[in-house]
Amino acid sequence: MDQNKIYLLRLNCKDQVGIVSKISTLLANNNCNIIESKQFTDQDTNSFFIRQSFQLPNQLNIETIKKEFQNLSDILNANYEIKHIHKTLKTLILVSKFDHCLVELINKTKNKNLNLSIEAVISNHNDLKKISLVENIPFHHFPINNDKLHQEKNIIQFIDENKIEIIILARYMQILSKNFVNRFYGKIINIHHSFLPSFKGAKPYHQAYERGVKIIGATAHFVNENLDEGPIIEQDIEKVDHELSPSDLVAIGKDIEARVLYKAIKNFSQGRVFLNGKKTIVFKGDKIL
């Protein structure tokens, strides 16, 4: 299979008769072979979602397919995109002082497990500068200094100038402004411990320990105007017991957070995540196809 000729289609619209047939016919008429296809209809909202990977014949240019899908999308009143299956996403990672999620993302990207091109790490502290520079990733220290809007303006300028496609909050311990969130909604992914909102504050694992929790977990989600209430992409938990100390819970929690954030970013980078109102549609798959 020629990986250079494989492309990904993502499309969503209101559900109607013949969507899959029209897509399949368009691809078949152009001698394109469908490799993987997953679809879902949300009957509550009457919304249809599909993710397909397909292979172009050698003689066909992808621009021809894009033009035909533009015509089809007009007929279906659909949102769609077509990109190469191995296209990397231009990525910005925002961090504060915790390094576990940043290290996980860097390692997974280096090992080709994530379709990311990490353009920079930006932080309101200098603690993680060394980690970034060792990996030859540009690091920018944008301190807040009692002027958060000015700091955000610098971040926005970087995002616009570098055409960033995904913003990852890898334990970035700052609340983003309404303007920032609305401007990049659907492109900002955050990780937090699943104790929220029950255990708020600086030491959620200590609070959980005092309450004798039996499970701990983490949630990766899109960021919206309401803190930690955006559409959920990925979650995971682990059982714990009374023999574990607060530091044990912190260690387990960090591992879960890194794991959950990685899974969410992997699905997003592979085009498997669709926003669906307050929810998400996530087409799971082990392979990039």
Secondary structure as the mmCIF struct_conf table of DSSP 4:
data_model
#
loop_
_struct_conf.conf_type_id
_struct_conf.id
_struct_conf.beg_label_comp_id
_struct_conf.beg_label_asym_id
_struct_conf.beg_label_seq_id
_struct_conf.end_label_comp_id
_struct_conf.end_label_asym_id
_struct_conf.end_label_seq_id
HELX_RH_3T_P HELX_RH_3T_P1 GLN A 3 LYS A 5
STRN STRN1 ILE A 6 LYS A 14
TURN_TY1_P TURN_TY1_P1 VAL A 17 GLY A 18
HELX_RH_AL_P HELX_RH_AL_P1 ILE A 19 ASN A 29
TURN_TY1_P TURN_TY1_P2 ASN A 30 ASN A 31
HELX_LH_PP_P HELX_LH_PP_P1 CYS A 32 CYS A 32
STRN STRN2 ASN A 33 ASP A 42
TURN_TY1_P TURN_TY1_P3 GLN A 43 ASN A 46
STRN STRN3 SER A 47 GLN A 55
TURN_TY1_P TURN_TY1_P4 ASN A 58 GLN A 59
HELX_RH_AL_P HELX_RH_AL_P2 ILE A 62 LEU A 76
TURN_TY1_P TURN_TY1_P5 ASN A 77 ASN A 77
STRN STRN4 ASN A 79 HIS A 84
TURN_TY1_P TURN_TY1_P6 ILE A 85 HIS A 86
HELX_LH_PP_P HELX_LH_PP_P2 LYS A 87 THR A 88
STRN STRN5 LEU A 89 VAL A 95
BEND BEND1 SER A 96 LYS A 97
HELX_RH_AL_P HELX_RH_AL_P3 HIS A 100 LYS A 110
TURN_TY1_P TURN_TY1_P7 ASN A 111 LYS A 112
BEND BEND2 LEU A 114 LEU A 114
STRN STRN6 LEU A 116 SER A 123
BEND BEND3 ASN A 124 ASN A 126
TURN_TY1_P TURN_TY1_P8 ASP A 127 LEU A 128
HELX_RH_AL_P HELX_RH_AL_P4 LYS A 129 VAL A 134
TURN_TY1_P TURN_TY1_P9 GLU A 135 ASN A 136
STRN STRN7 PHE A 139 HIS A 141
TURN_TY1_P TURN_TY1_P10 ASN A 145 ASN A 146
HELX_RH_AL_P HELX_RH_AL_P5 LYS A 148 GLU A 161
TURN_TY1_P TURN_TY1_P11 ASN A 162 LYS A 163
STRN STRN8 ILE A 166 LEU A 169
BEND BEND4 ALA A 170 ARG A 171
BEND BEND5 GLN A 174 GLN A 174
HELX_LH_PP_P HELX_LH_PP_P3 ILE A 175 SER A 177
HELX_RH_AL_P HELX_RH_AL_P6 LYS A 178 ARG A 183
TURN_TY1_P TURN_TY1_P12 PHE A 184 GLY A 186
BEND BEND6 LYS A 187 LYS A 187
STRN STRN9 ILE A 188 HIS A 193
TURN_TY1_P TURN_TY1_P13 SER A 194 SER A 198
BEND BEND7 PHE A 199 PHE A 199
BEND BEND8 GLY A 201 ALA A 202
HELX_RH_AL_P HELX_RH_AL_P7 PRO A 204 ARG A 211
TURN_TY1_P TURN_TY1_P14 GLY A 212 GLY A 212
BEND BEND9 LYS A 214 LYS A 214
STRN STRN10 ILE A 215 PHE A 222
BEND BEND10 GLU A 225 ASN A 226
TURN_TY1_P TURN_TY1_P15 LEU A 227 ASP A 228
BEND BEND11 GLY A 230 GLY A 230
HELX_LH_PP_P HELX_LH_PP_P4 PRO A 231 PRO A 231
STRN STRN11 ILE A 232 LYS A 239
TURN_TY1_P TURN_TY1_P16 HIS A 242 GLU A 243
HELX_RH_AL_P HELX_RH_AL_P8 PRO A 246 SER A 269
TURN_TY1_P TURN_TY1_P17 GLN A 270 GLY A 271
STRN STRN12 VAL A 273 ASN A 276
TURN_TY1_P TURN_TY1_P18 GLY A 277 LYS A 278
STRN STRN13 LYS A 279 VAL A 282
BEND BEND12 ASP A 286 LYS A 287
#
